């Protein structure tokens, strides 16, 4: 078989012009040079531009979350803490414009916003923005499963308050940025505050972190804060106040419990309250820390202070007998008691809450300056220094402006104003043998020295007189606590309406226990009771009784009384009936 050569076969011979081959070679060389120049530009002078563009598309600055400090009660129980949560972030430069309608609808539903609002956010000219903060981890997982490009999650913390309504006015709450807004969260915000760190990461198209490049700043957790509040005592005080408000169809109520040895605030309760974990539909009425922020005319709770001045001067003794009568004229309007008395001892003036008796002691034995000096010495008219937001000073007008009618009225609690907290603190002088105790809301279990404003002799005498208030013939038999001797003072004051007084009242009781060795001061206020009685002895005294009994048992204070608390049937017995009915009317409409 003969072999045929390629070049010798006419049909197979290529007859291309030389210029075409040279042109093709030149074009290939030219394209190669363009690619070479382009590569040189990208790797050389243009490198910064393309690197920055790549970083913008894949790298992000994310926060490293830090935990806000815990708030603890006196026993170490957590009453405010931070739980892990997620924030939902949109990287708008990577979110597709043609995002499926069903995914938009589902995402909007999980975020609890409208589809219109979500689409508006996704079209904002921002590289990244928060769609929602502090999302529950379960909801965050559902959002993650949608796998929407450009929608990512970041870790953070949200505040949680285990004690709920009972502790709300003490701890307060934070906003979405973890800044304190109320209570101790606000007043100790600088100490509790956490400072988040910063990290640079690479994300994929779904917003997931695929690589951590660098930690640019380390997170710093906040400091823990331990309060003097006892969760158990706080809870029982809150429940006692809440029960009284509901029973008497009242507007509001409050109570404060003080440790007279250490000056620690054991409980500070208000009702109505709110759930700091769910603040939807929160109103100003619920936010008000009435124990510290509301001032009122203290009424008969001021009488022990007035009479203490006269006892200290030696002008009267507990057994001094004095004429009372039906009226006492000071100025154009006479001072009266609901039930007229012919004669009373100074002890009985306190026991039966006589306006006339108190006013006579003040006008016949005390100067306006002496009264003003003593009231201010026990903290009235001055802002309590406990570092709690919203605490008010109340009002004690300068004594030089007092007219005789002013002095007489102020003697039994009208014409001045104070908060329930101020009244409670003033009563520490009776529990501590004449010393005004410095108070604190932070854990501080040491014995505190106070400022002497009365002699021990006067304070002890006043304790005995205040105990008589809770005994048969007194205005607060219902203040008695099972197993403990107690003493205190009722108050039932008209509320100011404009420039005059209306038909509504505040009922108070402030007292100490146990009388033999005082450990606590408890003050109670019920605002506008309407369910039958409005007297302090009927409305506030039972709340005092409940709080005192439970608190002293919680503190392991030994009982000092051999007698059980009088039952309502015993209070209605013949031996008590007449005195009880009389004194219930004597309690101030004042």
ABEGO torsion letter per residue (X at the ends): XBBBBAAABAAABBBBBAAAAAAAAAAAAAAAAAAAAAAAAAABAAAAAAAAAAAAAABBBBBBBBBBBBBBBAAGBBABBBBBBBBBBBBAAABBAABBAAAAAAAAAAAGBBAAAAAAAAABBBABBBABBGBBAAAAAAAAAAGBBGBBBBBBBBBBBAAEAAAAAAAEBBBAAGBBABEAAAAAAAAABBBBBBBBBBBBAAGBBABBABBABBBBBBBBBBBABBAAAAAAAAAAAAAAAAAAGBABBBBBBBBAAAGBBABBBBOBBBBAABABGBBAAAABBAAAABBBBAEAAAAAAAAAAAAAAGABBAABBBBAEABBBBEABBBBBABBBABBBAAAAAAAGBAAAAAAAAAAABBAAAAAAAAAAAGBGBBBBAGBBGBBAEBBBBAAABBAAAAAAAAAGBGBBBBAAAAAAAAAAAAAGGBBBBBBABBBABBBBBBBABBAAAAAAAAAAAAAAABBGBABAAABBBGBBBBEBBBBBBBBBEABBBABBBBBBBBBOBAABBABBBBBBBBGBABEBABAAAAAAAAAAAAAAAAAAAAGBBBABABBBBBAAAAABAAAAAAAAAAAAABBAX
